[in-house]
Protein backbone atom coordinates (compact mmCIF):
# COMPACT_ATOMS: atom_id res chain seq x y z
CA UNK A 1 0.00 0.00 0.00
CA UNK A 2 1.38 3.36 -1.01
CA UNK A 3 1.33 6.47 1.13
CA UNK A 4 -0.91 9.00 -0.55
CA UNK A 5 0.82 12.31 -0.89
CA UNK A 6 -0.37 15.12 -3.11
CA UNK A 7 1.73 15.68 -6.15
CA UNK A 8 1.81 18.31 -8.81
CA UNK A 9 1.84 22.07 -8.91
CA UNK A 10 -1.08 22.48 -6.46
CA UNK A 11 0.33 20.13 -3.87
CA UNK A 12 0.28 21.48 -0.33
CA UNK A 13 1.75 19.71 2.64
CA UNK A 14 -0.86 18.16 4.87
CA UNK A 15 -1.72 20.19 7.93
CA UNK A 16 -2.42 18.49 11.20
CA UNK A 17 -5.78 19.45 12.55
CA UNK A 18 -4.95 18.39 16.09
CA UNK A 19 -2.24 21.05 16.48
CA UNK A 20 -2.81 24.82 16.69
CA UNK A 21 -1.54 26.94 13.85
CA UNK A 22 1.63 28.94 14.46
CA UNK A 23 1.14 32.64 15.10
CA UNK A 24 1.21 34.84 12.07
CA UNK A 25 3.41 37.88 11.87
CA UNK A 26 1.31 41.03 12.35
CA UNK A 27 1.89 44.15 10.31
CA UNK A 28 -0.04 46.43 12.66
CA UNK A 29 0.86 46.87 16.32
CA UNK A 30 -1.35 45.10 18.84
CA UNK A 31 -2.91 46.78 21.85
CA UNK A 32 -5.19 45.78 24.64
CA UNK A 33 -8.63 47.28 23.96
CA UNK A 34 -9.49 47.30 27.67
CA UNK A 35 -6.33 49.19 28.58
CA UNK A 36 -6.97 51.67 25.77
CA UNK A 37 -10.57 52.06 26.92
CA UNK A 38 -9.49 52.69 30.52
CA UNK A 39 -6.95 55.27 29.31
CA UNK A 40 -9.59 57.03 27.20
CA UNK A 41 -11.95 57.14 30.19
CA UNK A 42 -9.24 58.69 32.36
CA UNK A 43 -8.51 61.31 29.70
CA UNK A 44 -12.22 62.05 29.17
CA UNK A 45 -12.72 62.30 32.93
CA UNK A 46 -9.81 64.78 33.14
CA UNK A 47 -11.11 66.81 30.16
CA UNK A 48 -14.42 67.24 31.97
CA UNK A 49 -12.94 68.84 35.08
CA UNK A 50 -12.42 72.42 36.11
CA UNK A 51 -8.72 71.67 36.58
CA UNK A 52 -8.37 71.03 32.83
CA UNK A 53 -10.10 74.31 31.98
CA UNK A 54 -7.84 76.22 34.39
CA UNK A 55 -4.66 74.61 33.02
CA UNK A 56 -5.80 75.17 29.42
CA UNK A 57 -6.55 78.83 30.19
CA UNK A 58 -3.15 79.29 31.86
CA UNK A 59 -1.34 77.71 28.88
CA UNK A 60 -3.21 79.88 26.36
CA UNK A 61 -2.57 83.07 28.36
CA UNK A 62 1.13 82.23 28.68
CA UNK A 63 1.27 81.39 24.97
CA UNK A 64 -0.31 84.73 23.96
CA UNK A 65 1.72 86.80 26.47
CA UNK A 66 4.97 85.17 25.38
CA UNK A 67 4.28 85.66 21.67
CA UNK A 68 3.24 89.30 22.16
CA UNK A 69 5.80 90.57 24.69
CA UNK A 70 8.88 88.41 24.07
CA UNK A 71 11.71 89.67 21.82
CA UNK A 72 10.87 89.06 18.18
CA UNK A 73 13.62 86.45 17.66
CA UNK A 74 12.21 84.31 20.59
CA UNK A 75 8.59 84.41 19.41
CA UNK A 76 7.41 81.17 17.81
CA UNK A 77 3.83 82.16 16.93
CA UNK A 78 3.16 85.73 15.82
CA UNK A 79 -0.10 87.69 16.13
CA UNK A 80 -2.71 85.70 14.26
CA UNK A 81 -1.56 82.79 16.48
CA UNK A 82 -2.00 80.21 13.73
CA UNK A 83 0.10 77.63 15.58
CA UNK A 84 -2.05 78.07 18.72
CA UNK A 85 -5.18 77.55 16.61
CA UNK A 86 -3.62 74.44 15.10
CA UNK A 87 -2.72 73.07 18.57
CA UNK A 88 -6.25 73.71 19.90
CA UNK A 89 -7.77 72.04 16.83
CA UNK A 90 -5.46 69.06 17.27
CA UNK A 91 -6.41 68.79 20.95
CA UNK A 92 -10.12 68.95 20.08
CA UNK A 93 -9.75 66.37 17.30
CA UNK A 94 -8.28 63.90 19.79
CA UNK A 95 -10.56 64.81 22.68
CA UNK A 96 -13.83 64.24 20.83
CA UNK A 97 -13.22 60.57 19.87
CA UNK A 98 -11.78 59.81 23.30
CA UNK A 99 -14.87 61.26 24.96
CA UNK A 100 -17.13 59.28 22.60
CA UNK A 101 -15.20 56.08 23.35
CA UNK A 102 -15.57 56.69 27.08
CA UNK A 103 -19.30 57.33 26.64
CA UNK A 104 -19.69 54.11 24.64
CA UNK A 105 -17.96 52.14 27.37
CA UNK A 106 -20.22 53.75 29.96
CA UNK A 107 -23.27 52.88 27.84
CA UNK A 108 -22.11 49.25 27.72
CA UNK A 109 -21.71 49.18 31.50
CA UNK A 110 -25.13 50.78 31.95
CA UNK A 111 -26.67 48.21 29.60
CA UNK A 112 -25.15 45.35 31.61
CA UNK A 113 -26.33 46.91 34.88
CA UNK A 114 -29.81 47.41 33.44
CA UNK A 115 -29.96 43.75 32.38
CA UNK A 116 -28.83 42.63 35.85
CA UNK A 117 -31.44 44.89 37.47
CA UNK A 118 -34.13 43.48 35.17
CA UNK A 119 -33.19 39.91 36.10
CA UNK A 120 -33.16 40.83 39.79
CA UNK A 121 -36.62 42.38 39.44
CA UNK A 122 -37.90 39.24 37.74
CA UNK A 123 -36.54 37.12 40.61
CA UNK A 124 -38.13 39.47 43.15
CA UNK A 125 -41.48 39.28 41.39
CA UNK A 126 -41.27 35.48 41.25
CA UNK A 127 -40.40 35.36 44.97
CA UNK A 128 -43.28 37.70 45.80
CA UNK A 129 -45.73 35.61 43.81
CA UNK A 130 -44.48 32.45 45.52
CA UNK A 131 -44.86 34.02 48.97
CA UNK A 132 -48.34 35.26 48.04
CA UNK A 133 -49.38 31.72 47.08
CA UNK A 134 -47.90 30.37 50.31
CA UNK A 135 -49.76 32.94 52.42
CA UNK A 136 -53.00 32.12 50.59
CA UNK A 137 -52.44 28.41 51.27
CA UNK A 138 -51.79 29.16 54.95
CA UNK A 139 -55.00 31.21 55.16
CA UNK A 140 -56.98 28.39 53.59
CA UNK A 141 -55.34 25.95 55.98
CA UNK A 142 -56.09 28.19 58.95
CA UNK A 143 -59.72 28.28 57.94
CA UNK A 144 -59.89 24.56 58.78
CA UNK A 145 -58.00 24.87 62.09
CA UNK A 146 -59.68 25.51 65.41
CA UNK A 147 -58.77 29.01 66.48
CA UNK A 148 -58.83 30.50 69.93
CA UNK A 149 -62.02 32.47 69.23
CA UNK A 150 -63.81 29.41 67.85
CA UNK A 151 -62.81 27.32 70.89
CA UNK A 152 -63.93 30.11 73.22
CA UNK A 153 -67.34 30.33 71.52
CA UNK A 154 -67.76 26.53 71.65
CA UNK A 155 -66.89 26.46 75.34
CA UNK A 156 -69.30 29.32 76.02
CA UNK A 157 -72.04 27.38 74.20
CA UNK A 158 -71.29 24.31 76.31
CA UNK A 159 -71.38 26.33 79.51
CA UNK A 160 -74.66 27.90 78.41
CA UNK A 161 -76.10 24.45 77.65
CA UNK A 162 -74.97 23.16 81.03
CA UNK A 163 -76.59 26.13 82.78
CA UNK A 164 -79.85 25.53 80.88
CA UNK A 165 -79.92 21.86 81.92
CA UNK A 166 -79.15 22.83 85.49
CA UNK A 167 -82.83 22.84 86.38
CA UNK A 168 -83.38 19.15 85.35
CA UNK A 169 -82.22 17.64 88.57
CA UNK A 170 -80.55 18.34 91.87
CA UNK A 171 -77.30 20.25 91.71
CA UNK A 172 -75.16 17.31 92.76
CA UNK A 173 -76.63 14.91 90.19
CA UNK A 174 -75.64 16.98 87.19
CA UNK A 175 -73.39 15.03 84.84
CA UNK A 176 -71.14 16.56 82.29
CA UNK A 177 -71.13 13.47 80.06
CA UNK A 178 -74.50 11.67 80.12
CA UNK A 179 -74.39 7.85 79.94
CA UNK A 180 -74.84 6.22 76.59
CA UNK A 181 -78.27 5.12 75.58
CA UNK A 182 -78.88 1.44 75.25
CA UNK A 183 -80.00 1.88 71.65
CA UNK A 184 -76.49 2.35 70.30
CA UNK A 185 -73.62 4.70 70.39
CA UNK A 186 -74.37 7.14 67.62
CA UNK A 187 -78.07 6.84 67.05
CA UNK A 188 -78.80 10.18 68.67
CA UNK A 189 -76.07 11.99 66.83
CA UNK A 190 -77.68 11.61 63.43
Secondary structure, DSSP 8 states (H G I E B T S, - for coil): -------STT------TTS-------SS----HHHHHHHHHHHHHHHTSHHHHHHHHHHHHHHHHHHHHS-TTT-SS-TT-HHHHHHHHHHHHHHHHHHHHHHHHHHHHHHHHHHHHHHHHHHHHHHHHHHHHHHHHHHHHHHTS--HHHHHHHHHHHHHHHHHGGGGS-GGG--SS----TT-SSSTT-
